[in-house]
C-alpha cells in the first residue's frame, strides 16, 4: 500500500520541494509549490525506483504527478496492473 508519507519522503529528496515536503496537503498542487518539468522527471524516477515499477505511457501526464493524492493513486494503479 502506498501512503502519503511514502510520497512525502520521496518529495523530501526533490530539491524544490524538500523544504516544504512535510507541510504539503494531499491536494496541494506540487507545481504551485515549485515542482517543474525537470523535477517531475526526477520524481517519476524516484517513484519507479522506490516501488519497483515503470510508469506506462498513459500515466506520464502532468495530472499524475500534480498532487500527493494523484501520485498515490497513480502508483497504486500501476502496482495493481503489475500484480494482475
C-alpha positions in Angstrom: 0.0 0.0 0.0 1.3 3.4 -0.9 0.9 6.1 1.8 1.0 9.8 1.7 4.1 9.6 4.0 5.8 7.4 1.4 5.2 10.2 -1.2 6.3 13.0 1.2 9.5 11.1 1.9 10.3 11.0 -1.8 9.3 14.6 -2.2 11.8 15.4 0.5 14.6 14.3 -1.8 13.4 16.7 -4.5 15.4 20.0 -4.4 12.5 22.3 -5.0 10.1 20.6 -2.6 12.4 19.4 0.2 11.9 22.5 2.4 8.1 22.1 2.3 7.5 18.4 1.7 6.1 17.6 5.1 3.7 20.6 5.0 2.1 19.8 1.6 -1.5 18.8 1.9 -3.0 15.9 -0.1 -4.5 18.1 -2.7 -2.0 21.0 -2.9 -0.6 21.5 -6.4 3.0 20.4 -6.4 3.6 22.6 -9.4 2.4 25.6 -7.5 4.8 24.6 -4.7 7.8 24.7 -7.1 7.8 21.4 -9.0 9.0 22.0 -12.6 9.3 19.6 -15.5 12.8 18.6 -14.6 11.7 17.9 -11.0 8.7 15.9 -12.2 11.1 13.6 -14.2 13.3 13.2 -11.1 10.2 12.5 -9.0 9.0 9.9 -11.5 12.3 8.1 -11.5 12.4 8.1 -7.7 8.9 6.7 -7.5 9.8 4.0 -10.0 12.9 3.0 -8.0 11.2 3.1 -4.6 8.2 1.0 -5.7 9.9 -1.2 -8.3 7.6 -0.1 -11.2 7.8 1.5 -14.6 5.1 4.0 -15.4 3.3 3.1 -18.7 3.0 6.0 -21.2 -0.7 6.6 -20.3 0.3 7.6 -16.8 3.0 10.1 -17.9 0.9 13.2 -17.6 1.1 16.3 -15.5 -2.1 15.3 -13.7 -0.5 12.0 -12.5 2.2 14.0 -10.6 0.2 17.1 -9.7 -0.7 16.3 -6.0 0.2 13.8 -3.4 -3.2 12.2 -3.8 -2.7 11.9 -7.6 0.7 10.4 -7.2 -0.6 7.9 -4.6 -3.5 6.9 -6.9 -1.2 6.6 -9.9 1.4 4.5 -8.2 -1.4 2.3 -6.7 -2.9 1.8 -10.2 0.4 0.8 -11.7 1.1 -1.6 -8.8 -2.3 -3.2 -9.3 -1.8 -3.6 -13.0 1.6 -5.3 -12.4 0.0 -7.6 -9.8 -2.8 -8.6 -12.2 
